[in-house]
Amino acid sequence: MSMREHAGLIARIRQIRRTPAEADEHAMPSANGPGQDELQALEARIAHLEQLVQGLQDSVHRESTRLSKRIGELEARLQPAALGRALSKDARERGLSDR
């Protein structure tokens, strides 16, 4: 085997044995490279999406609170005593009751 073949074989073995972290280091562009702009754009987009999700969560919470309060009010109005009073009042107002 010639020296050139030997050096080529060693280079291929090193390439195969390279750890995934080393491979990622070699594949990643430098901090000042063209990928930096793309990374900053993605970070800005993620920050924007996080704000949208927080706004959505706040809106859902407000609506849930409002609906819970409304359901509580309706349940209170449907209690037998309250419903009886409301029906009696309505009957008196329409002149259907002699009380």
C-alpha distance (Angstrom), angle and dihedral (degrees) to the residues before:
residue distance angle dihedral
M1 . . .
S2 3.77 . .
M3 3.76 124.5 .
R4 3.79 91.2 -109.3
E5 3.81 92.8 53.5
H6 3.80 90.2 46.1
A7 3.85 92.1 52.7
G8 3.81 90.9 46.9
L9 3.80 91.5 50.5
I10 3.82 91.8 50.1
A11 3.81 90.8 49.0
R12 3.84 91.1 52.2
I13 3.81 91.6 48.0
R14 3.79 90.9 50.8
Q15 3.78 90.7 49.0
I16 3.81 91.8 51.6
R17 3.81 93.3 46.4
R18 3.79 94.4 47.6
T19 3.80 109.9 123.7
P20 3.81 118.9 -118.1
A21 3.83 90.3 -111.6
E22 3.78 91.1 55.3
A23 3.79 90.2 47.2
D24 3.82 90.1 51.9
E25 3.80 90.9 49.5
H26 3.77 90.4 54.7
A27 3.79 93.0 44.3
M28 3.84 96.2 48.3
P29 3.79 116.4 89.6
S30 3.77 117.7 -122.7
A31 3.81 120.0 -91.6
N32 3.78 90.8 -103.5
G33 3.78 94.9 42.6
P34 3.80 129.5 107.6
G35 3.82 91.9 -87.7
Q36 3.81 91.1 65.9
D37 3.81 92.4 74.5
E38 3.80 90.6 50.9
L39 3.80 90.6 49.1
Q40 3.80 92.1 50.9
A41 3.81 90.5 48.3
L42 3.80 90.2 51.6
E43 3.81 91.5 48.2
A44 3.81 90.4 51.1
R45 3.80 90.8 48.5
I46 3.82 91.9 49.9
A47 3.82 90.8 49.8
H48 3.82 89.5 50.9
L49 3.81 91.8 48.9
E50 3.81 90.9 49.1
Q51 3.81 89.3 54.4
L52 3.81 90.4 49.9
V53 3.80 91.6 50.3
Q54 3.82 91.5 49.1
G55 3.80 90.1 50.3
L56 3.79 90.4 49.7
Q57 3.80 91.5 49.4
D58 3.81 90.8 51.0
S59 3.80 91.4 48.7
V60 3.80 93.0 48.9
H61 3.81 90.4 48.5
R62 3.82 92.8 50.5
E63 3.81 92.0 48.0
S64 3.81 91.9 46.4
T65 3.82 90.7 51.1
R66 3.80 91.4 47.9
L67 3.80 92.9 49.2
S68 3.81 92.6 45.9
K69 3.81 89.6 53.8
R70 3.82 91.4 47.6
I71 3.82 92.1 49.2
G72 3.81 89.9 49.6
E73 3.81 90.4 52.6
L74 3.81 91.8 48.9
E75 3.80 92.2 48.3
A76 3.81 90.3 51.4
R77 3.82 90.5 51.3
L78 3.79 91.1 50.7
Q79 3.81 94.8 55.5
P80 3.84 108.6 119.3
A81 3.82 94.8 -115.8
A82 3.79 94.0 47.1
L83 3.80 92.3 44.4
G84 3.84 90.9 49.9
R85 3.81 91.6 51.5
A86 3.80 91.7 48.4
L87 3.84 92.0 49.8
S88 3.81 92.2 47.8
K89 3.81 91.5 49.4
D90 3.80 91.0 48.9
A91 3.81 91.7 48.8
R92 3.82 91.3 50.5
E93 3.81 91.5 48.4
R94 3.81 91.1 51.9
G95 3.76 92.5 45.3
L96 3.81 93.0 -116.4
S97 3.80 95.7 123.0
D98 3.77 130.7 60.7
R99 3.82 95.1 -149.9
